Amino acid sequence: MCAASTILMASVTGAAPEISVSGDGTAVVHDSRAFDVAAGRSEVVWSGLSNGLAASSLVLNTGKDTVVLSQAFESHLADPAALLQRAIGKPASVLTADITAQGTLLSTADGHISMMRAADELWIFNGDLVNVIQWDDSLKLEPTLTWLVETKAAGRRDFDLTYATDGLSWSATYAMHLDRAAATADISGWIELKNRTSADFTEAAWHILDEDPDDDGDGTIEYDIPALRTPQSLKRGERRQFAYVQALNVPVTMQPIFDGSSAAGSVKAVDIPLFIRVINRDRGAAGLGMTLPAGDCVIYQTSDSGAIRISGPQGMPQLPVGYSVDLAASGTSGVTAERTQSVFRHKPQARAQEQDITVVLESSLDEDIEVDVIERPWGEWDIIKPSHPFEPYRKTAIVFTVEVPANGATELTYTMKIAY
């Protein structure tokens, strides 16, 4: 058996690194490099890795004729304390204003040399010192993987590495500019990539992944970002924004929404707020035409005088095609709402309870208006004898759409039955 010899990286081959970044802040990196290895056992060193690499997630493919015997991952090595610790047993120097001591490093404390042997003397240090250690290739300044491999014949080998890492993330931001009539909006959206790892990713192929809104399981979707159709570089500590959507004259409506569900049952008369409703229609219908990831949105609106008012940012949920989102607008709707729970019936034999709900909507406007009333049932529920039809709303709620006459009032009534 021959002794292991260290073989450094010979070249980088193959396609660009493939990096898949999920919405939860985790990423998977796939990269390939070629190394010249000697016959028998040798060490292969792969540096420039992310310090967030999860060693337990490593998948290495070396081909059929190369066997990996062991691996070691060294991270967080660029700080002085770690470098000094690895230099124990090696030549070192300590410089002060009065002396220069040279010898063998024996121990460290708080990022400084604390003990060193010089000839037959033992030197113990404290205070302000300048520490000097002798460089050799066993000291690492960046996270490094080292494999002990065995192969029958010398030559160049392709190594394919896949690993999970923290420190790579993406986020979405939006800007919406309403026209003066608040009937249409120009909407722009950006995806920001953040690299908080210790690695530079050069000319990488990026994949931005998110939960599939149409899949109740663990499905994922990939956002198609024009600039990421070609490889892009992202240096350590860098943040880059990439244009995702630019839609002009998207139809919007100003929608009064009363979300009056209350554990106490009743809500006194309140002004109903206005929301900007955006429907994600197909592009051909002056819409957006693509799933928008969740993100923060700022809203601009131009007044009749030309002044531009800004509001937000406010959170916007993921918006698939065919769905709508309601974003808070400034001002109120001119409609008030009062919610009353008039009767509560407990039916222990049926393991259920019933609540009679009345919502009074009163308008001070000179024209008819439709108001959405949100109810958030819990448990196994049923709506009995509603005065107005309802439909599902945001998976966990229902909505009644109620027309309120000009300068008049409308009463919404229903009984909610909840089994437990």
C-alpha angles and dihedrals in degrees: 000000000000124000117262116259125198115244115193125213112291102189146331115248142175132034126336116289111274114225122184113193120194128207091247092066099259125118140191119217124199117188138161133206136170123232133187107229131187126234114270120014123349141154123250117200122201113185135174094064131149115272087219092063113135104222092202090060097058119128114184125185114193101163130252101295099050122073123196111219101178143346137206129194120202118190139167089035101139095078119095096239093057093045092049091048091054091048094061108128093025131103115280142168133214119205125199132165090267109029146023114217121195128187144095120322111240106169145352136211130190093351096309137096107264102173134023136169117226112183105303094341130093114216120202117190139197135158129040111348140160110225121206123186129184113253122234134159094260089072112087126204095187136034109288138186118211122191129190105215135179127209135164098224133036120242147097117316130190114229119198114196128190123180143157119238142180122222100062116097144151135211137183129229130184139195121200121192113194121205118238093266092048088232099116136020139201108226127195126181134191134193114214121204117202126196112197094159128101093248133091113221108207123196092343128169107238127206118192109205132189141164114289106244091206095052120078091194130056097303121145136200131204120224115227105227112182097218092049093059084088126046116278132191125230118186125208110281092013129133120197130182122213125194112247109167135012112177124170129203095006109178114246135175132209104235127189109220126187112196099181104154108140136175087221089059100227135069123194119231110297136172110258113235125229124241132193108235117206120185115203098226129172115281091250090063094056089266139124099260099196138076110267117212120230114272148130120294131198119200127212124192128183117218126216089263092055097254114141119221122197128203132180151337094228130168118263118196123226108289118205123193111279094029132099135221129206117215122190115256128196119261132025133278102240090247127106129203134202121187121200131184100206102174133024118192122188115201107186095175090057091039089232144109132209130208126191108216128194123185118188115200117193125185131203092186126113093230138050116269137188118230126195114221114198123208123185110201121189133208119003103340141176132189112224126199099348115189090215132032120258138194137194117287125195094339095278102054144043130227132213115202107210127185114220118197123232111279088354144095139245128200120216116197134179142146119236117208118195124187121203 
